[in-house]
Amino acid sequence: MEQKEKCQVSSSVYKGILEIVITGDIVENNYKKVTDEVNAVIKANGAKQAIADFRAVEKRIAPSEMYRYFRSYNSMLFDIQYAIIDLPQNIQYKTAAINAGLSSLNWFTDMDSARAWMKNKGRSNPDHY
């Protein structure tokens, strides 16, 4: 019997901004698949801005693994304005992502702050990390 997929990616557009929600587990054996799916959603929507919500991710690869992966992976995320929403205890992923080259990334702990940042086209927002 085949095991059900442990990670799901869903998306919607809110006021012209692509919002992606990732749930489940992002581990070594599915990280590339999840990243490919996020890239496909961005491309299919022609998005120049996207918010990804990782708060419901249960298991994750280590930040160092994410860093190594992004250093050798061609992602749409390098070409758009990108915000991540996550739990405060996962802030180390922000550092890994920025060090890997995601310079347009900003990190938030709630959707409203991320939306406000996108609306202001990335201008400084005191509510983000």
N, C-alpha and C positions, 0 to 999 in steps of 0.2 A: 504494500500500500504506500502511495506517495504522500509525503508530508505537505500540509498546507503551507503556502508562502507566509513567512514570518514578518515581512515588511510590506507596507502598502504606501503608495504615493497617490494623493488625490490633489486636484487643483480646481481653482475657480478664479474669476476675474472680478475684482472689487474696485470700482471707480477707476478703471483703466490699468490697474496694477495686478499682475499675476501673483496669486497667493497659492503656495504649495504646502501641503500638510503631509508630513512623513510620520507613520506610526509603526510600532512593532520593533523589530531588531535590525540594526545595521551592523553586521559582523563581517569578518574576513571573506566568507564564501558568497556574500551577496552585495558587498560594497560597490563593486563595479556596476552591477546590474541596477542598483538604486541610483547611482550617479548618472548612468546612461539614460535611465527613465526621466530623471529631473531635466537633463539636457534636452531630451526629446520633447518634453512638455514646454520648455522655454522656446525651443525652435518652432514648434507647431503653433504657438501663440504669437510668434514674432515679438516676444517681450524684450523691452529695453530695461525694465525694472521688474524685480521679483522679490517676494518675501517668502522665506521658507521657515515653517514652524516645526521645530524638532522636539517640542516639549513632551510629546507622547512616545518618544523613542525610549524603549526599555533597556536594551542591551546595545552597546556601541563598541566599535573598534577604538583602540587607544589613539589619543591625539597625535602621537608620533607616527602611527600608521597612516592616518589621514594626511598628515604633512607629506610623507613619502609618496603617497598615491598621487596627490595633486601636483607634486613636482614633476611627475612623468606623464600626466594625463592632460589631454587637450579638452578643456571644459568651456561651455558657453558662459559659465559664471565669471570668467576673466573679462568678458566683453560687455557686461551689463552692470547696472547699479543693483546691488544685492544686499538684502538684510536677512539676518537670521534671528529667529526668536527661540530662546531656549531657557532652561532653568538656570538660576544664578550659579549653582554648583558646577555647571559645565563650561564656565568661562574659558578654561584652558583650550577649548576647541577654537575659540576666536583667535587666540595667539597663533595656534598652529595654522589656521587658514590664512591669516594675514602673512605670516612668514613664508607660506607656500606660494604667495603671489596674488592672493585675492585682495588687491588694494582698494577696490571699491566697496568692500564689505563693511557693514556696520552691524552691531550686535545689540539686541534688545531682549527684555524679559516679558514684554507684553505687546500685543498686536497694535494697540492704539499709538504707541510711541513709534513703532516701525512705520505705520501708515503716515503719521505726521512727518517723519523724516523723508519718506518718499515724496509726499506732497510738496515739501519744501525743496525737492531735488537735491537732498543730501546736505543741506546747510546744517550747521552745528545745532544739535538738539541736546540739552542738558539731561534728558531722561534716558539716554542710552549709555551702555557700558563701553 
